[in-house]
Amino acid sequence: MFQINIINEKAIEIVLGDSIDLTTHEKVMAWYRDLLSDPFPGFVSASPAYASVCVLFEPEKTGKPHPVDAVSEYLQEREKKIAVGISQAKITGGEVEVPVHYDGPDLEDVAARLGMTTAEVVALHSKTDYTVFMNGFLPGFPYLGPLPERLELPRRNTPRERVPAGSIAIAGRQTGIYPQTSPGGWHLIGRTDLRLFDPFRDPPVRLQPGMRVRFVPVF
């Protein structure tokens, strides 16, 4: 089941759940990939999020007098086909290893707050396989999860004004990588030299939704 929210005359949102989890993510990716592989008349783009897909379209190219209704009907007709594709969403994202120097400025504080050693934090963070749920906040910033429950912490009370590019961070049940230097409120536990965003590369974003990511410690 899904819900359609009308954003405006050129955009709708396909809502597939209300939580951040792998089951919902697989539904999101099945819809996203189907739209890209078999677009409807007037389709422009689709953007996956935690539990929804935003779809942009050109009303005049749908060939219908009521474009928004036409797109909504199209999506409802495709629901059964999408359901079949959900199982395939688990295996088509690709895998990436991210080399990490676990020397972040918050690593010791994170370990102390969690009642762990820094080595235990590194071991748990790096042995977990993560999924790219979505990109946001900055071009190429991947929201990865789920983070092990033992590593869960709320965001910092006071965000930093400057977080270096390549910083590996955690907050809540997620981990992420800052692709550019920017402000940020997550806990910094490491850094990587992997470039996540390059406007001259196709695609410019290195870690795409649906990909699996493993962090590899560098000593």
C-alpha positions in Angstrom: 0.0 0.0 0.0 1.1 3.6 -0.6 -0.2 7.1 -0.4 0.1 9.9 -2.9 0.6 13.4 -1.8 0.3 16.2 -4.3 3.1 18.7 -3.8 2.2 21.0 -6.7 1.1 20.9 -10.3 4.5 19.4 -11.3 5.3 17.1 -8.4 3.9 14.4 -6.3 5.2 12.3 -3.4 4.8 8.5 -3.1 4.6 7.7 0.6 5.5 4.1 1.5 5.9 4.2 5.2 6.7 6.3 8.3 9.9 4.8 9.6 13.6 4.5 8.7 14.2 0.8 8.2 15.4 -1.6 5.5 11.9 -3.0 4.7 10.6 0.5 3.9 13.8 1.3 2.0 13.4 -1.7 -0.2 9.9 -0.5 -1.2 11.3 3.0 -1.9 14.1 1.6 -4.1 11.7 -0.7 -6.0 9.5 2.3 -6.9 12.5 4.5 -7.7 14.1 2.0 -10.1 10.9 1.1 -11.8 10.2 4.8 -12.5 13.7 5.2 -14.0 13.5 2.0 -16.1 9.9 2.5 -17.4 9.0 6.2 -17.1 5.5 7.5 -17.8 4.9 10.3 -20.4 6.1 13.6 -19.0 8.4 12.0 -16.4 11.3 14.2 -15.4 13.0 12.7 -12.3 12.5 10.8 -9.1 14.3 11.3 -5.8 14.2 8.6 -3.1 14.0 9.5 0.6 13.7 7.5 3.8 10.1 6.4 3.2 9.0 8.2 0.1 9.8 9.0 -3.5 9.4 12.5 -4.9 8.4 12.5 -8.6 8.7 15.5 -10.9 6.9 15.6 -14.3 6.0 18.0 -17.1 2.2 18.3 -17.1 2.0 19.3 -20.8 3.7 16.1 -21.8 1.4 13.7 -20.1 -1.1 14.0 -22.9 -3.9 14.2 -20.4 -6.3 17.1 -19.5 -5.8 16.5 -15.8 -2.0 15.7 -15.5 -1.8 15.2 -11.7 -4.8 12.8 -11.7 -3.3 11.0 -14.7 0.0 10.4 -13.0 -1.7 9.3 -9.8 -3.7 6.7 -11.8 -0.6 5.5 -13.6 1.2 4.9 -10.3 -1.8 3.0 -8.9 -1.9 0.8 -11.9 1.8 0.0 -11.5 1.5 -1.1 -7.8 1.4 -4.9 -8.5 4.4 -4.8 -10.8 6.3 -2.7 -8.2 5.5 -5.3 -5.5 7.3 -8.0 -7.5 10.4 -5.7 -7.8 10.7 -5.2 -4.1 12.6 -8.4 -3.6 15.1 -7.4 -6.3 15.9 -4.1 -4.5 18.0 -6.0 -2.0 20.6 -7.2 -4.5 21.0 -4.4 -7.2 22.6 -1.6 -5.3 26.2 -2.5 -5.4 28.8 -2.5 -2.6 31.5 0.1 -1.7 34.3 -0.1 0.8 35.2 3.2 2.5 38.7 3.4 4.0 38.6 5.2 7.4 41.1 6.7 9.7 39.4 6.3 13.1 40.9 9.4 14.8 37.9 11.7 15.0 37.8 14.4 17.7 34.7 12.9 19.3 35.8 9.3 19.3 36.9 9.2 22.9 33.9 11.1 24.2 31.6 8.8 22.2 33.3 5.7 23.8 33.0 7.2 27.3 29.3 8.0 26.9 28.5 4.6 25.6 30.6 2.8 28.2 32.9 1.3 25.6 36.6 1.5 24.7 37.5 3.4 21.5 38.6 0.1 20.0 35.2 -1.4 20.7 33.5 1.6 19.0 35.7 1.2 16.0 35.2 -2.5 15.8 31.4 -2.3 16.0 31.1 0.6 13.5 33.4 -1.0 11.0 32.1 -4.6 11.1 28.5 -3.4 10.3 27.2 -3.4 6.7 25.2 -0.2 6.0 22.7 0.8 3.4 22.6 4.3 1.7 19.0 5.3 2.5 19.2 8.7 0.8 21.4 11.7 0.0 20.7 15.1 1.5 21.8 18.0 3.6 24.8 18.5 1.2 25.5 17.3 -2.3 26.7 13.7 -1.9 26.0 13.4 1.9 24.9 9.8 2.4 22.6 8.9 5.2 23.7 5.4 6.1 22.1 2.9 8.4 21.0 1.2 10.4 23.7 2.0 13.0 24.0 -0.6 15.7 21.8 0.2 18.6 24.9 0.2 21.0 26.3 3.1 19.1 23.2 5.2 19.2 23.6 8.8 20.5 21.6 12.0 20.0 23.1 14.8 18.0 25.6 17.1 19.7 24.1 19.8 21.9 26.1 22.4 20.1 26.8 21.9 16.3 30.3 22.7 15.0 30.6 25.7 12.7 33.2 23.8 10.6 33.3 20.0 10.0 36.1 19.0 7.6 35.3 17.2 4.4 35.5 13.4 4.6 34.5 13.3 8.3 32.8 10.1 9.4 30.0 10.8 11.9 27.2 9.2 13.8 23.9 10.4 15.3 20.8 8.5 16.2 20.7 5.2 14.4 22.6 6.5 11.4 26.1 7.2 10.2 27.2 9.6 7.5 30.1 11.2 5.6 30.5 14.9 5.2 31.4 15.4 1.5 32.4 19.0 1.9 33.5 21.2 4.7 30.4 22.6 6.4 28.7 23.1 9.7 27.4 19.9 11.4 26.0 18.5 14.6 26.9 14.8 14.4 29.7 13.1 16.4 32.9 12.8 14.4 34.6 9.5 14.9 36.9 9.3 11.8 37.7 10.5 8.3 38.1 9.2 4.8 40.0 10.4 1.8 37.3 9.0 -0.6 35.8 11.9 -2.6 32.0 11.6 -2.5 31.0 14.4 -4.7 32.6 15.5 -8.0 30.5 17.8 -10.3 32.6 16.7 -13.3 32.0 13.0 -12.7 29.0 11.1 -14.0 27.2 10.5 -11.7 28.6 13.3 -9.5 27.5 11.5 -6.3 29.7 8.5 -5.4 27.3 6.7 -2.9 23.9 6.3 -4.4 20.7 5.2 -2.6 20.5 1.4 -2.3 24.2 0.9 -2.2 25.8 -1.2 0.6 28.7 0.4 2.4 31.4 -1.1 4.7 33.9 1.0 6.6 37.4 -0.4 6.5 39.8 0.8 9.2 43.2 2.3 8.0 46.1 2.1 10.4 
